[in-house]
Amino acid sequence: MRKTGFTLVELLTVIAIIAILAAIIFPIAGTVRENARRSRCISNLSQIFVALQNYKDDYRAYPPVLGAYAVDAAGNLTCNQQAAVPFNLAPKPLGSYLRNDEIFYCPNNPVDDKRLITRAVYPRGHALAGQGVRLNPADPSSPEVCFYRYDSYSIGKVGNTSAYEVHYTLFWTNAQLNQLETPQYREGFFDNPVGPKATDNPRQLGYRNPDTTAVVTWCSYHRSYQGNQPVKAKNDPVLFLTGNVKMMDSELMFNTPYLARP
């Protein structure tokens, strides 16, 4: 009885078909996974908004930090990695309003270790851009604060680098004392006498009744980069004080994030 089998041509044809199918299926699968991660991120931001509003109703102000500042076992602020307690043990203003800490985590964040902390700077578009974040931004002698790298919505990466920038802040413009203020920002809320000035922007969370178009925070973990610059595409989920989460241009959010509008 004669044995039959695949000829070389048939085998090569099958291999070619498999390669073509793989080239079609794998990108689609990657897109589906990214869409799922993006949807979860948007859901997280929506839940954070509800928690923020509940906090505002109770305290008549928005919290100073979205997730948590890094603290030691005694509850003191720390930037010492060895002394810092994990994120799940750090006190959080919104802790009692959210069901778990995972809501602060974007699935695209490569750091899922709740113990790791980092310093952060203010982003572009902020009056203190490039300066380290302090407990009281108006006081240069105020202690520096550090954040948990797990917390995806309080901070984010500075471009395609290892540094971090703060995203959630009560004031983003004119937040320097007279002797430190960058000239182009003119007089601001923290200039003497402390309080609203004609040059202040109402789209800041530190005011009693901020404009609802104010940016609350954004996630930068869905971006693509060319070198250190984000690709111009709507890859940044942005939470506005309207409660809407809108996909915004990554280039805009990299350069002038607080000027974004819903």
Sequence and secondary structure as in RCSB ss.txt:
>XXXX:A:sequence
MRKTGFTLVELLTVIAIIAILAAIIFPIAGTVRENARRSRCISNLSQIFVALQNYKDDYRAYPPVLGAYAVDAAG
NLTCNQQAAVPFNLAPKPLGSYLRNDEIFYCPNNPVDDKRLITRAVYPRGHALAGQGVRLNPADPSSPEVCFYRY
DSYSIGKVGNTSAYEVHYTLFWTNAQLNQLETPQYREGFFDNPVGPKATDNPRQLGYRNPDTTAVVTWCSYHRSY
QGNQPVKAKNDPVLFLTGNVKMMDSELMFNTPYLARP
>XXXX:A:secstr
       HHHHHHHHHHHHHHHHHHHHHHHHHHHHHHHHHHHHHHHHHHHHHHHHHHHHSS  S SS B B TTS
 B   TTT   GGGS  TTGGGSS GGGG  TT S   TT EE  BB TTSTTBTSB BSSTT TTS B  EETT
 TTTEEESTTSS EEE   S  SS S TTT  GGG S TTSSS S  TT  S  TTSSS  TT EEEE  TT  E
ETTEE SSEEEEEEETTS EEEEEHHHHHH GGG   
